Amino acid sequence: MTELTTVIHDANEIVAGPGTDAPLERYENAAIAVTDGRVAAVGPSDEITDEYPTENATHAIDASGQSVIPGFVDAHTHGLFAGDRSDEFAAKLGGERYQDILAEGGGILRTVSAVREASDDELLANLLPHLDTMCAHGTTTVEIKSGYGLDTETELRMLDVIRHADEQHPIDVVPTFMGAHAVPEESDAESYTDRVIDDQLPAVADQDIAEFCDVFCEEDVFSAEQSRRVLDAGMDHGLTPKVHAEEFVRLGGAQLAAEVGAASADHLLHANAEDRAALAEAGVTPVLLPGTAFSLGADYADARAFLDEGRSVAVATDFNPNCHSQSMGFAIALACVGMGMTPAEALVAGTHGGARALDRAGEVGTLREGMPADVAIVDGPSHVQVPYNFGVNTVETVLKDGEPVHGGQR
């Protein structure tokens, strides 16, 4: 029997998602009805509440003066870690380069040491509050990578913790294996690449605890050829490829992502027109991470170059110890100010675009009929409040599958 879970009514605006003839399909003075956790109808408030009376709903939410948007899909994070690297933030402000910090045993390698020493319970206790914060800021689906283990045992432990977090938290957590995140101090890139392929990937596949395989294709980390070997092996084990590409230099990661048919190519600060064309032709979603450029004091990726060519992009937080922000709202504000995106473009990139980057287009990222009712209610009359009011969290209420999971209206 169909159950009327929730009716959100009298919203100043409801954003259903990208439209066919406009950046957004949106409704004014609108309502959304949820049955069995999925969107049953969205449209003018009077029409929706006549068909789906609020008194019949388990949850009736008055969204007067507010904007209702899809829950954010954060398609790129390294949210499981241990230790603190705030001193490195200060060092970068003093002129030290990220690559120099890494070469001195800091950066990723410092976090690797902390993660290896942490117990599974400690790692889970670190991750769950981060998920709480993401949820409070409107994220309802998030990707989390391993990659702070750099050995088989710790990579498996990280992925197992990510799985437990997904089971315990209302946010959907998407696991990505990233053993090829850095080269451990006890190895060199070529021999470590062999270990990722020969030891780590078979173990990950045997336990069936990851969906994607990512690699840091970057100068002084993994070459394009080493990256290709890792991704090919990952595909042999049933893992969909992703690539950290063209972050510090143009090394060929975007072209590699296109050639292997990756779900996404991420960062892309140094991608050129040839790279953009290759990604578009291959159907690879570019994931742009303005928070990383902000935290590094670097130039932003050229979002306008993608958008002006009619390409879709995703925007994500890249939450990690080097980019310590769980807020998709802040990432969207930076996308507007730093990358020249309109609020509508950035909102689509942080919802539908993120879903594309996680092979979940048609599953999450919009509020169309039949979709899961993953909803963020913004305390303001328009979705523009998200980037406009960038100093605070504008999200008041969050629903996952139509059930309130954050906020006062439960």
N, C-alpha and C positions, 0 to 999 in steps of 0.2 A: 504493500500500500504506500502510495506517495505521501511523504510528510513535508509540510511547509516549514522549512527550517527557519528561515529568516526573511524579513522584509525590511529593506532600507528605503525610507520614503522621504519625500520632500527635500531631496538634495538639490542644492543650487546647480550642481553639475554632476553628471556621471560620464566618465570616460570609458567607453567600451573597449577601445583599442584602435589600432590603425584602420583608417577607412580606405575604401577603394579609390575615392576621388579627392581625399583630403588627408592631411597628416593624422587627424584624429576623427574617430566617430564618437560624437559626444551628444548628450541630451541635457537640456535645461529643465529645471523644476521636475526632477525625474525620480524614479524609484527602480529598485531591482528586487526581484523575488527569487528565492533560493529554495529548491526542493531537493531533498536527499543529497545535499551538499553541492549541488550544481545550479548554475544560473538557469532559471526557468523562463524569465522574461525580464527585459529592461526597456524602459520607455517613459512616457509622461506619467507623473506620479498618480494622477487621478485614475487613469486607465489601469495601471498596474494594481493599485490598492483596491479597485473595484473587483478585479478578477482574483486577487490574492489578498483578502482582508487581513489587516494587521493583527486583529484579535485571534486569528487562527494560527499565527506564527509562533514558534517557540521563542524567537527573538524579534522584536520590533524596534528598529533603531530610527529615531528622528534625526535626519542629517540636514536640517534646516541651516542654510548659510554655509554649508560645507561642500567639498568636492570629493567624489568617490572615484577611486582609480584602481586599476589592477594591482595586486601585490607585486612588489619588485622581485625580479629574478636576477640575483647576483651571480653572474656566470664565471667569476674568477676570484677566488680567495685562497689564501694559505692560512686559514683561520685556526688551525691546530698547531700550537707551539708551546714552548716553555721559555722561561727566562725573560729578561728585560734588556732592550737595546736603546733606551732613550738617550744614553750618552753618545751613541753614534749619530743620532739626530743632531745633537749639539756639535759634534765633530764635523758633520757635513756643512752646517751653517758656518763653521770656521774655515771651510775651504777644502776639506778632505774629500776625495772622490770615492764613490761607492766601490769601484773596482779596487782601489788601494786598501780600503778597509777590509775587503774580502781577502786580498792577497796577504794581509797581516794576520789572518785567522779570525777576523771578525765577520760581520754580516751573517750569511746563511750558515757558515761553519760554526759560528758561536752558538746559534740556535740549535744546530745539530747536537752539540755537546750537551746542552741543557735538556733536549728531548730524550737523548739516550739515557740520561741519568734519571729522568722522571718515570714514575710508575704509571701504569695504565689509569689508575684511579685519579692520579694527579693530573694527567693529560685531559681526562674527561671533565674533571672539575674546572680546568682552565677553559675548555671549549664551551660548556653549557652557558655560562654567563655571556660569552660573546654572542651566542645564538639568541639569548634573551634580548640583547641590545639590538641586534639586527632586526629581530621581530618587532621590537618597539618602534623602529624606524621604518617599518612597512615591508620588510623583506619576508617573503613567504616560501621562496625556493632559493637555495644557495649551493654552489659548488664548493667543495673543500678538497684540497690536494694534500697528499702525503709529500715527502721530499725533504723532511728534516730528520731522516733516519740515516739514509745513505748506506744502509746495510739491510740484509734480508729481514732479520729479526725485527728491527725497529720500524722498517717500512710496513711490515705486516701488523705490528702493534698499532701504528698510527691508523691504518685503514680499519682495523677492528674497532678502535675507539670512535672513528667517524661513523661506523655502522651503528654502534651503540647509541651515539648521539642522535642519529636519525630515528632510532626506535623510541627514544625518550622525549624528544622535543617535537612540538607541533610543526615546526618548519621542516619542509622536505630538504634533506641533505643529500647531495649528489657526490659520490666519491670518485676522485681521480688519483690514479697512481702516478707519482712523479719522482721515481727513484733517480732519474737523470735531471736533478735540480742543481747540483753542484758536484764538484770532484772532491771527495774526502781527502783530508790531509795525508792519509796513509797510502794514497794511490796516485796514479796518473790517469788522464782522461781516457786513453785507449784501453788500458786494462780494466778500468772501472766500467767503461761501456760494456765490455765483455761480461762483467759480473752482473750488471743490470739485465742483460739479455739471457745469460745462462743460468743465473740463480734467482734473481728477484722476480722477473716476469713469470716463470713457471710456477713459483710459489704463490704469487698473487692470483694467477689463473686457477690454480688448484683450489684455493679457498673461495673463489668467486666473490671478491669483495671490492672490486673496482669496475667502473663503467668506461672510463677514459684512460688513455696513457698520454702524458704530457712530457715535454723535453725542453730544456733551456738551451736553445740554439743561439749561442752568443760567443763572441770573442773571448778566449781564455777560459771557456767553459766547455761546450760541446760543439764541434764543427758541424757543418751541414751534413756531411757524410756520416759521422757518428750519430747524429740525430736521426737520420734516415734509418740507420740500422736498428735503433731502439724502437722507432715507430713501426717499422716493418715487423719486428718481432712481436710488438704489442698487438698488431692486427692479426698475426698468426694465432695469438692467444685470445682473440675475440674482443680486444679493447679498441675503442674508437680513438683515433689520433687527435691530439691538440698540439699546438706549437707556441712557445714563447719566442716571438720573432721580431727582429729589427728593433730591439729596445735601445741598446747603446751604439751599435753600429749596424750597417746593412751587411748581413752575412749570408743571406739566402734562405732564411727561415720561412719567409712568406711564399717564395717559390716552392719550397719543400712542402708546405702545408697544402698548396694547390695541387701538387703532383700526387700526394698520397690521399687527397680527398678528405682532409681534416675537417672536423666539426667547426673548428675556429682557429684563427691565428690571432695572437694576443700581444698587446703593446703597440707595435707598428709605428713607433716614433720616427723611424728612419726609412719607412716604406716609400717607394716611389711609384710613378704612374704605371710602370710595368708590373710591379707587385700588385697594385690595386686591380689592374685588368685581369691578372692571373687568378686572383682570389675570387673575383666576380664570376669569371667563366667557370671556375670549378665549384661554385656555390659554397665557398668557405666564408663563414661569418667573421668579419673583423671585430675583435673585442678591444675597445679603447678604454684606457685606465688613467683618467686624468688625475686621480689622487696620487699616483706614482710620480708623475711629472711634477706635481705640486710639492711632494715631499722631497724630491731630489733637486728641486730648483731647475728642472730641465724644460726644454721646449715641449709643447704638447703635440700629440699626434694630430695629423691634418684631417680632422673629421669632415671639413667642408669639401675636401677633394673627393672623398668617398660619396658624400651626399649629393654633391652637384653633378656627379656622374650617374645618379639614380641608384646608388648602392645603399643597402641597409647596413647598419652597424649595431653593435651592442655596447653598452656602457656598464662597467662593473667597478667594484671598489678596490680590488687587489688587496684586501685587508691582510696584513702580515706585519711582522715586527718592524719592517722598514717603511710601511705605509699604514699607520695605525689608525684607521678609520673604518668603522663598521657601517657607516651611514650611506645608503644609496642616495638619499636626498642631497648630501654634500657632493657626491660624485656627479649628480645631475647638475648641480649649480656650477661646478667646475667645468662640466661639459659645455654649458652655455657660455660662461665667461671666458674660459681658456681655450675652447675649441670652436667657438662660434656657432654652436647649435642653438636652434630655437627651443623654448620650453617644450613644445609639442614633440619635436624630433628627439630631444633627450629623454622625455618620458617614454616614448615608444622604444627607444634603445635600451632603457632600463627595465623594460617589461617584456614585450614581444621579441625584441632583439636578443635579450638574455635567453629567452626560451629557445630561439633558433640556435644559439651557440651551444646549448645543451641538448640538442636534438629533441626538444620538447615543444616545438611550434605545433599548435593545435591541441596541446595538453594544458599549458599554463600560459600566462602572460597577457591574456585578454579577458574581458567580461562579456563575451558573446554567449548566446543561448547554447546550453549544453556543456559549457566549460566549467571546471571546478570554480567554486565561488571563493577565490583567494583575493581578498579585498583590503585596501587601505583607505581609511577615511581621513581626509586632510582637513585640518581646522582652518579653513579659508574657502572663499567662494569659487576658486578656480585651481586647476592643477598648476598654474603658474606660481602659486604660493610656494611650491616645493623648492624651486631654485631662487625665487625672489626673497624669501625669508630664510636665507641660508645659515643664519647664525644659530637657529634653534631647530628642534625636531617638530615639523608641522603635522606629523601623523598622530591622530588622536586615538583611533580604534583600528584594530587589525582583525580580520576574520580569515580562518583557514578552513576550506571546505564548508563555508557558511557558518562556522562556529566561532564566536569571539574568542580570541586568544591573547589579546592585549587591549587595554583601555577600559574606560569606565562604563561603556554601554554594553552590558553583558546580558 
